[in-house]
Amino acid sequence: MTTGGVTYDQFFRENDILSVFASAQKVDRDSYYGANQSLSSYGATNDLSYVMGGQYKMMLNGTGLIFGFENQGGKLKDKKLGYADIENAEIVGGELIVPHTENIVVADQQQNITGVFTQVDYSYRNFKTTAGVRYDRYTISDIAKPDDDISGNVISPRVTLMYDINRSIQLRTSYAKGYRAPQIFDEDLHVETSATRRVIHQNDPNLIQETSHSLMASAAYNHTFGDAVASFLVEGFYTILQNPFANEFGEPNSLGDVIYTRVNAEGGATVNGVNLEFTFVPRNNLSFNAGFTAQESQYKDEREFGEKKFFRTPKNYGYFAAQVKPLKKTTLSATGTYTGKMLVPYWGPAIDNSEEGELRTSNPFFDMGIRLSYDIKINGATMQLFAGAKNIFNSYQSDFDIGANRDPGYVYGPNQPRAIYFGIRIGNHLR
């Protein structure tokens, strides 16, 4: 992987600023997604992606204005490599002849999205508003499959209204439109496989963009009590998804191949809920913040397994972070993430009919970690000694599928079991 980027900022007049940026990334990857030592499942991927743009921010009679543009795109070529077809080898004239298959191009895709946007910030006494609009033109073409070319135009408005009741209480409401363009190729298209089952992802020929309309309203309380600072936020959100992406599961063929077709779910979907956040800083060397979200995410119509709820999406989740400096050079911190129960599909050999699958409910998880660090000053720099533990309660998936016939997609929850770590950092601005 090779990456690079550059930015340029130039000030004009008293408060105006011009910002220009560009970055790119190149990835060359070899992969194997086969089973049973199959020679036919080697692949090679070459990916070049970039983004560039600029914006001009200015103040005009107390009103903030932003004008900008952005262009992002990329080129990706994914090949299934040729191989020696030993199963069809034959002896001709006393000589062993092994045919060799040619490379197969899975995707030769080019993507380009060009957007222009503007935003206005206006304040009047206790009232503030931000309004903006963005226009995008996207084009996704596949040289290997010209009939699958996709293009579209999207206008995405957004507006935020804020009102300060007093110095401590602020009300906010907002609306934003967003979209997700269909992709001909992404990481999901790589084959998910076991010895008896292969899952291949593909797009429906009539797949169109997914559009979202998001509404939010919140109330924030911020107050200072002597040297202590406290803040509390309560926020409600409601998102309507039009033509949301969803998978339709096909029936396994004689080779065990199953096609998951990405389609637009009829009837749409909604995501709504409440978010709570709390921060308390009693003094400079002690801080605590936490948050909790309860939400419902479901399609209007039933999908796989006769279920409307989104898979692998918990109904509630939260976090906390605390930090204390008992000594000037010593920092003790603790963090935790809570993930509620979620629905997870299973297609492995632990059930009688793995072709039909089974919808399971996961256990909740609480992933907590602690870290202790000590700073030592060395000639103007800082050497930091640190040690800690991740997932100290070992809240981790306990029913991984095993064996050649396992369901390789049956993975959920925290990505790491209990782990102890330590190390040394050296720098000028360590935290």
TITI-662910 format. One line per field, with one value per residue (C-alpha): residue number from 1; residue in one letter; x, y, z. Coordinates in steps of 0.2 Angstrom, whole numbers. Layout:
N
k NUM, ... .
r A, ... .
X X, ... .
Y Y, ... .
Z Z, ... .
END
This chain:
431
k 1, 2, 3, 4, 5, 6, 7, 8, 9, 10, 11, 12, 13, 14, 15, 16, 17, 18, 19, 20, 21, 22, 23, 24, 25, 26, 27, 28, 29, 30, 31, 32, 33, 34, 35, 36, 37, 38, 39, 40, 41, 42, 43, 44, 45, 46, 47, 48, 49, 50, 51, 52, 53, 54, 55, 56, 57, 58, 59, 60, 61, 62, 63, 64, 65, 66, 67, 68, 69, 70, 71, 72, 73, 74, 75, 76, 77, 78, 79, 80, 81, 82, 83, 84, 85, 86, 87, 88, 89, 90, 91, 92, 93, 94, 95, 96, 97, 98, 99, 100, 101, 102, 103, 104, 105, 106, 107, 108, 109, 110, 111, 112, 113, 114, 115, 116, 117, 118, 119, 120, 121, 122, 123, 124, 125, 126, 127, 128, 129, 130, 131, 132, 133, 134, 135, 136, 137, 138, 139, 140, 141, 142, 143, 144, 145, 146, 147, 148, 149, 150, 151, 152, 153, 154, 155, 156, 157, 158, 159, 160, 161, 162, 163, 164, 165, 166, 167, 168, 169, 170, 171, 172, 173, 174, 175, 176, 177, 178, 179, 180, 181, 182, 183, 184, 185, 186, 187, 188, 189, 190, 191, 192, 193, 194, 195, 196, 197, 198, 199, 200, 201, 202, 203, 204, 205, 206, 207, 208, 209, 210, 211, 212, 213, 214, 215, 216, 217, 218, 219, 220, 221, 222, 223, 224, 225, 226, 227, 228, 229, 230, 231, 232, 233, 234, 235, 236, 237, 238, 239, 240, 241, 242, 243, 244, 245, 246, 247, 248, 249, 250, 251, 252, 253, 254, 255, 256, 257, 258, 259, 260, 261, 262, 263, 264, 265, 266, 267, 268, 269, 270, 271, 272, 273, 274, 275, 276, 277, 278, 279, 280, 281, 282, 283, 284, 285, 286, 287, 288, 289, 290, 291, 292, 293, 294, 295, 296, 297, 298, 299, 300, 301, 302, 303, 304, 305, 306, 307, 308, 309, 310, 311, 312, 313, 314, 315, 316, 317, 318, 319, 320, 321, 322, 323, 324, 325, 326, 327, 328, 329, 330, 331, 332, 333, 334, 335, 336, 337, 338, 339, 340, 341, 342, 343, 344, 345, 346, 347, 348, 349, 350, 351, 352, 353, 354, 355, 356, 357, 358, 359, 360, 361, 362, 363, 364, 365, 366, 367, 368, 369, 370, 371, 372, 373, 374, 375, 376, 377, 378, 379, 380, 381, 382, 383, 384, 385, 386, 387, 388, 389, 390, 391, 392, 393, 394, 395, 396, 397, 398, 399, 400, 401, 402, 403, 404, 405, 406, 407, 408, 409, 410, 411, 412, 413, 414, 415, 416, 417, 418, 419, 420, 421, 422, 423, 424, 425, 426, 427, 428, 429, 430, 431 .
r M, T, T, G, G, V, T, Y, D, Q, F, F, R, E, N, D, I, L, S, V, F, A, S, A, Q, K, V, D, R, D, S, Y, Y, G, A, N, Q, S, L, S, S, Y, G, A, T, N, D, L, S, Y, V, M, G, G, Q, Y, K, M, M, L, N, G, T, G, L, I, F, G, F, E, N, Q, G, G, K, L, K, D, K, K, L, G, Y, A, D, I, E, N, A, E, I, V, G, G, E, L, I, V, P, H, T, E, N, I, V, V, A, D, Q, Q, Q, N, I, T, G, V, F, T, Q, V, D, Y, S, Y, R, N, F, K, T, T, A, G, V, R, Y, D, R, Y, T, I, S, D, I, A, K, P, D, D, D, I, S, G, N, V, I, S, P, R, V, T, L, M, Y, D, I, N, R, S, I, Q, L, R, T, S, Y, A, K, G, Y, R, A, P, Q, I, F, D, E, D, L, H, V, E, T, S, A, T, R, R, V, I, H, Q, N, D, P, N, L, I, Q, E, T, S, H, S, L, M, A, S, A, A, Y, N, H, T, F, G, D, A, V, A, S, F, L, V, E, G, F, Y, T, I, L, Q, N, P, F, A, N, E, F, G, E, P, N, S, L, G, D, V, I, Y, T, R, V, N, A, E, G, G, A, T, V, N, G, V, N, L, E, F, T, F, V, P, R, N, N, L, S, F, N, A, G, F, T, A, Q, E, S, Q, Y, K, D, E, R, E, F, G, E, K, K, F, F, R, T, P, K, N, Y, G, Y, F, A, A, Q, V, K, P, L, K, K, T, T, L, S, A, T, G, T, Y, T, G, K, M, L, V, P, Y, W, G, P, A, I, D, N, S, E, E, G, E, L, R, T, S, N, P, F, F, D, M, G, I, R, L, S, Y, D, I, K, I, N, G, A, T, M, Q, L, F, A, G, A, K, N, I, F, N, S, Y, Q, S, D, F, D, I, G, A, N, R, D, P, G, Y, V, Y, G, P, N, Q, P, R, A, I, Y, F, G, I, R, I, G, N, H, L, R .
X 0, 6, -2, 2, -7, -4, -14, -12, -20, -19, -27, -35, -42, -45, -54, -55, -46, -43, -40, -34, -30, -26, -22, -21, -19, -12, -15, -8, -15, -13, -27, -33, -51, -53, -54, -48, -32, -41, -29, -44, -46, -31, -34, -25, -32, -24, -33, -29, -40, -39, -48, -45, -54, -54, -65, -66, -72, -77, -86, -98, -106, -106, -112, -101, -100, -92, -90, -81, -79, -73, -68, -65, -62, -52, -48, -49, -45, -48, -43, -46, -29, -26, -20, -14, -30, -23, -40, -41, -23, -20, -6, -3, 11, 18, 19, 9, -1, -8, -20, -18, -33, -32, -35, -53, -56, -69, -70, -62, -70, -68, -77, -79, -89, -89, -97, -99, -106, -110, -115, -121, -119, -129, -131, -144, -143, -147, -151, -139, -143, -132, -139, -130, -133, -122, -123, -115, -113, -107, -102, -97, -92, -85, -75, -77, -96, -101, -120, -118, -112, -121, -123, -133, -136, -140, -144, -142, -148, -145, -150, -147, -156, -149, -156, -147, -160, -147, -128, -131, -145, -145, -158, -154, -163, -157, -162, -150, -152, -138, -136, -125, -122, -122, -105, -101, -86, -82, -74, -90, -88, -74, -80, -84, -81, -79, -77, -95, -102, -97, -106, -104, -111, -118, -129, -146, -146, -160, -150, -152, -144, -150, -156, -158, -168, -162, -171, -163, -168, -157, -155, -138, -135, -117, -113, -98, -99, -83, -69, -80, -88, -103, -112, -127, -135, -151, -154, -168, -165, -176, -170, -180, -171, -178, -172, -161, -148, -153, -147, -158, -151, -151, -153, -136, -132, -124, -107, -113, -112, -124, -128, -132, -140, -140, -157, -167, -179, -197, -205, -189, -183, -182, -169, -174, -169, -162, -144, -138, -121, -114, -97, -90, -73, -72, -54, -40, -33, -49, -62, -77, -88, -101, -115, -129, -140, -156, -162, -174, -167, -179, -186, -204, -207, -200, -183, -173, -180, -196, -188, -189, -175, -157, -145, -129, -136, -139, -154, -143, -125, -115, -97, -88, -70, -62, -45, -36, -18, -14, 3, 10, 19, 7, -10, -22, -37, -51, -63, -77, -89, -106, -114, -132, -140, -141, -148, -134, -138, -129, -126, -115, -115, -121, -139, -148, -151, -137, -144, -160, -149, -154, -156, -148, -148, -130, -126, -122, -104, -95, -77, -67, -49, -37, -20, -7, 7, 22, 31, 50, 57, 73, 81, 65, 56, 46, 48, 32, 31, 14, 5, -13, -26, -39, -56, -51, -68, -64, -81, -79, -89, -89, -97, -85, -89, -75, -70, -69, -87, -89, -98, -84, -96, -102, -92, -98, -94, -78, -63, -51, -51, -42, -25, -10, 1, 15, 27, 38, 34, 45, 39, 36, 17, 12, -4 .
Y 0, 17, 33, 52, 69, 87, 102, 121, 135, 154, 168, 183, 199, 198, 181, 173, 157, 146, 128, 116, 97, 81, 63, 46, 28, 13, -5, -21, -36, -55, -66, -83, -87, -105, -121, -139, -133, -128, -120, -110, -98, -86, -68, -52, -34, -17, -2, 17, 29, 48, 63, 82, 98, 115, 127, 146, 152, 170, 182, 195, 207, 195, 180, 165, 159, 143, 138, 122, 108, 90, 76, 58, 43, 27, 13, -5, -21, -38, -54, -72, -80, -94, -110, -127, -138, -154, -162, -162, -167, -181, -192, -189, -199, -204, -186, -178, -163, -151, -138, -120, -109, -90, -76, -70, -52, -51, -32, -18, -3, 15, 27, 46, 57, 76, 88, 106, 113, 129, 133, 149, 152, 166, 172, 184, 186, 169, 161, 152, 143, 134, 129, 121, 111, 99, 93, 76, 68, 50, 38, 20, 10, -7, -11, -30, -28, -12, -16, -13, 5, 16, 35, 48, 65, 69, 86, 85, 99, 101, 114, 116, 128, 132, 142, 147, 148, 155, 152, 134, 127, 125, 118, 111, 103, 98, 90, 82, 72, 59, 45, 29, 25, 7, -1, -14, -20, -19, -30, -40, -47, -58, -76, -81, -99, -116, -133, -136, -118, -103, -86, -75, -57, -48, -33, -34, -27, -14, -8, 11, 22, 22, 39, 44, 58, 62, 72, 76, 86, 89, 99, 102, 108, 115, 122, 127, 123, 132, 123, 108, 108, 97, 94, 83, 80, 71, 69, 61, 55, 48, 42, 37, 26, 25, 10, 4, -10, -27, -45, -59, -76, -89, -108, -117, -125, -143, -136, -128, -110, -98, -81, -66, -53, -35, -27, -12, -16, -12, -1, 7, 6, 17, 20, 30, 31, 42, 46, 52, 59, 65, 73, 78, 86, 90, 96, 97, 80, 70, 68, 56, 55, 42, 39, 27, 25, 15, 13, 3, -1, -11, -13, -9, -26, -43, -49, -64, -77, -67, -53, -34, -30, -26, -40, -37, -21, -20, -11, -2, 2, 14, 19, 27, 34, 40, 48, 53, 60, 55, 62, 75, 62, 47, 44, 31, 29, 16, 14, 3, -1, -10, -19, -25, -41, -42, -54, -65, -77, -94, -106, -119, -138, -136, -136, -150, -140, -127, -123, -115, -107, -101, -84, -82, -69, -65, -61, -43, -38, -26, -23, -14, -9, 0, 9, 16, 28, 37, 51, 55, 71, 68, 84, 92, 77, 64, 46, 37, 20, 12, -4, -10, -23, -24, -33, -37, -47, -57, -52, -61, -73, -90, -100, -98, -111, -124, -136, -137, -135, -120, -104, -91, -77, -81, -68, -55, -44, -37, -41, -46, -56, -52, -45, -38, -25, -13, -2, 14, 30, 44, 61, 80, 80, 64, 61 .
Z 0, -5, 1, -1, 2, 1, 8, 5, 15, 10, 20, 12, 18, 37, 40, 23, 19, 4, 7, -7, -4, -14, -8, -17, -12, -22, -16, -24, -16, -19, -11, -9, -5, -9, 1, 0, -8, -24, -37, -45, -31, -32, -35, -38, -35, -41, -34, -36, -27, -26, -19, -22, -19, -12, -3, 0, 17, 19, 30, 23, 34, 49, 38, 35, 17, 10, -8, -13, -25, -23, -35, -30, -40, -43, -54, -48, -57, -49, -58, -54, -59, -71, -64, -69, -72, -65, -64, -83, -86, -99, -106, -124, -133, -116, -111, -97, -103, -90, -97, -90, -88, -92, -80, -78, -75, -61, -62, -71, -63, -64, -52, -52, -41, -44, -32, -29, -13, -3, 14, 24, 42, 50, 68, 76, 95, 102, 85, 74, 57, 45, 28, 13, -2, -12, -30, -35, -52, -50, -64, -61, -76, -78, -93, -91, -90, -100, -98, -79, -80, -67, -66, -57, -51, -33, -24, -5, 5, 24, 37, 56, 68, 85, 99, 115, 129, 140, 143, 149, 138, 119, 108, 90, 76, 59, 43, 30, 14, 10, -3, -6, -24, -29, -32, -45, -35, -17, -4, -2, -19, -14, -11, 6, 7, 16, 10, 6, 3, -6, -6, -20, -19, -34, -38, -45, -63, -58, -42, -39, -26, -8, -2, 16, 25, 42, 56, 73, 88, 103, 120, 128, 145, 149, 166, 177, 196, 203, 195, 189, 171, 167, 151, 146, 129, 125, 106, 96, 78, 64, 47, 32, 20, 2, -9, 5, 0, 6, 2, -6, -3, -17, -16, -17, -34, -36, -32, -16, -23, -16, -24, -12, -23, -17, -21, -16, -2, -7, 6, 12, 30, 45, 59, 74, 92, 107, 111, 128, 132, 148, 152, 169, 173, 192, 191, 178, 182, 182, 168, 164, 149, 144, 131, 127, 112, 110, 93, 81, 64, 52, 35, 32, 24, 29, 23, 25, 38, 38, 49, 47, 59, 52, 55, 66, 72, 91, 98, 111, 113, 124, 130, 144, 146, 162, 165, 181, 184, 202, 199, 187, 176, 178, 169, 172, 160, 158, 143, 139, 125, 128, 113, 115, 108, 89, 76, 67, 53, 54, 39, 47, 50, 68, 62, 53, 37, 34, 17, 25, 39, 56, 64, 81, 94, 101, 119, 124, 126, 137, 131, 145, 145, 156, 153, 164, 158, 165, 156, 157, 151, 140, 132, 128, 122, 131, 134, 139, 147, 146, 150, 150, 147, 133, 135, 153, 156, 140, 133, 117, 105, 112, 98, 83, 69, 66, 54, 35, 33, 45, 41, 39, 40, 57, 67, 78, 94, 99, 88, 101, 117, 133, 129, 140, 132, 136, 126, 125, 115, 112, 105, 108, 110, 118, 127 .
END
